[in-house]
Amino acid sequence: MPEKHLSTQFDSELGSLSSRVMELGGLVESQIRQAVYALSQFNGDAAQQVLENEVRVNNMEVEIDRELSSVIARRQPTARDLRLLMAISKTTANLERVGDEAEKIARMVKSIIGKSGAMRSLPATELRVAADLASGQLRKALDAFARLDTAAAVAILKEDDALDKEFDGFVRKLITYMMEDPRTISSSLDLLFIAKAIERIGDHAKNIAEFIIYVVKGADVRHAPMETIESAVK
């Protein structure tokens, strides 16, 4: 990922950290898939597995942070190396939060299992479209981070609108269900929390894409309009 240094040991340490981030990303992606499966099948066992694996995600975040602190203290990096290490730290934090969102989905699934038949009439399976979009964005963001691909990062930022539209459309549909049948209100609110968790996964993927641009170009493009972002990567 990074440029070569005179110290091959430093290169090795940077490569090891990057690999650990990819490993954490793979674990988090698995958490999302399992949580969405639990939702689509109303499977309590699958939801429980997500909750149990969350401990692994948290432990990996702590381990990566410990390695980062050690590298920064020993190498005292500057310029792009320092930006890379900062981006690894922020990406790790975002991945841990994605794990938290998967955990929220699993907890909501466990909450709605066993509720009245009204739950079965709600559009729970439609959340799979949004979940697939969010999971796809995260996968692309991790791939772009591994290659420090700014063009791919910009594409991810542009795709974020599609997930926001899915979320808005789903919320409108849930409101219609609740207005037509008040018995669905409790279950609809559970689904609303799940939809929000999925949207947040997309937001974290967007954050990772922004870190890529920061590493390569040294430009902080958070909250910047698309015109500014595209200009920064040229």
N, C-alpha and C positions, 0 to 999 in steps of 0.2 A: 504493500500500500504506500508507505512513505518513500521518499527519496533515499538513496544509499548514503551511509555515513562512513567516516573513517573507522569508527568503532563498529565492528560487526556484531559485538555483543548488544549494543544499543539497537541495531536493526532487529536483532533477535527478540529483544524485549518488546519493541513496538509491534512486531509481528505476532508475538504471543498474546499481547493485549487485544489486538484486532481479532484474533481467532477466538478469544474468550467472549468478545462482544457478539460475534456471529453465533457462537454456541448458545449464548443467552437468548439471542433472537430466535433461534430454532426452537428452543424450549417454550418461549412465549407464543410463537406461532402455533405450536402443538396445543397449548392451553386454549387459544382462541377456537381452534377446530373442535376440541373436545367440548367446550362450552356451547358452541353453536349446535353440535350434535345433541347435547343434552336438552337444548331448547326444542329442537325440531322433533325429537322423539319423546319428549317429556320423561327423560331418563334420569332418575335420581342417582343411580350409581355413577354415571358419567359425570354428573355435576359434583358429586363427592370427590371424584378423582381429581378434578380441577382444583378443588379446595386443598387437597392434600399435597399436590405438586407445587402450590404457591410457596411453600417453605423453601423448595429448591431454588426458585426464582430469587427470593429474598437473600438466600445465602450466597448465590452467585454474584449478586450486586455488591454485597459486602466484600467478597473476595477480590473482585475487579477493582473496587475503590482502594483496597489495601495495596494491590500491585501498582496502581497508578501513583499513589502517594510515595511509594518506594522509588519508582522510576524518576519522578519529579525531584525528589530530594537528592538522589545520587547524580542525576545527569544535568540538572538545572537547564532544561531545554529553553530555547528561544525561538522566535519567529514561527515558522510553519509547524515545527515540532511541538511547540507549546500549544498552538491552536489545535493540532491533532489530538493531543492528550486531553485538552479541555473538551473537545468534541466527543471523545470516547467517554469521558465522565458524564457528559450531558445525555449522550445516547443511551448509556447504561441506565441512567435514572429514568429516561422515558420508557425504556423497555420494561423496567420494573413496574412502572405505572400502567403499562399495557397489561401486565400480569394482574394488576389490581382490578382492572376493568373486566378481565376474563373471570376473575373471582366474583365480582359483583353479579355478572350474568349467571354464574353457577348458583349463587345464593338466591337470586330471584327465581330461578328455575325450581329450586327446592321449595321455595315459598309457594309457588303457584301449583305445584303438583298436589293433587288431592283436593283442590278447590272445586267449586261447582262446575257443572257441565257448560256454564257460560264461557269458561276458558277455552273450551274446544271450538267454539264458534268464532273466536277472535283470530285475526290474521297473523298468528305467531310465526308461521312458516315464511311469511313475506319478509321477515327480518333477515332471512338467509341472503337475500340479494345485497342488502346493506353490509352484512357481515363479510360476504365474499369480497365486496369492494374494499372494505377496511383492511381485511387480511391481505388482499392483493397489494394495496398501497404499502403496507408494512414490509412485505416481501421485497417489493421493488426498492424501497428505501434502504433496506439492509444490503441488497445487491449493489446499489449505487454507492453506498458507504464503503463497501469492500473495495470498489474500483475508484473511489473518489471521482465519480462521474457527475459533473455539474449539469450537463445537458439532461441526464436522467432525473436529477434533482428538480430541475425546473419543470419537467413534465409531471412529476408527482405533485408539485404545488398547484399546477393547473387542474389536475384531476380532483382536487379536494372539493371543488364545487359540486361534483356529481354526488358525492356522499352526503353533502349538506342537503341537496335536493331530495334524496331518498329519505332522509330523516324528517324533513318538513312534510313530505307527502304522507309518511306513516303517521305522524302526529295528527294531521288533519283527519285521517281515516279513523284513528282511535277516538277522536273527539266525536265523530259521527256515531260510532258504536255506542259510546257512553250516553249520548243524547237520546238515541233510539231505545236503549235498554239500560236503565240505571243499575241493573243487576251485574252488568259487566264492568262497573266503575273500578272496583278493587283490582280485578285481574288486568284491566286496561292500564292502570297505573303501574303495575308490575312490569308490563311490557314497555311502557314508556321509559322506565328506568333502564331496561335492557337496551332499548334503542339509543338512549343517551350514552350508555357505556360504549356501544359500537361506534357512535360518532366520535367519541373521545379517542378511540384507537386510531381512527383516521387522523385526528389532530396530532397525535404523537408521531405518526409516520411523517406528517408534514414538518414537524419540528426537526426530525432527523435529517430530512432533505435540506433544511435551512443550515444545519451544522456543516453539511458537505460543502456548501458554497462558502461558508466562513473559513473552513480549513484551506481550501484551494485558493480562494480569491482574497481572503482577509477581510471580507465585507460582511457586516452584520445586517442581514436582510429580514430579520423578524419584523412583522407588521408593515413591511414595505409593500407598495403597490407592485403589480406584476411588471410594469414598465421599468421600474427601478431595478428589480431583480434581474430581468433579462439584460439590462445594460451592464450590471455588475459582472455577469459571467462572460461577457464578450471579450 
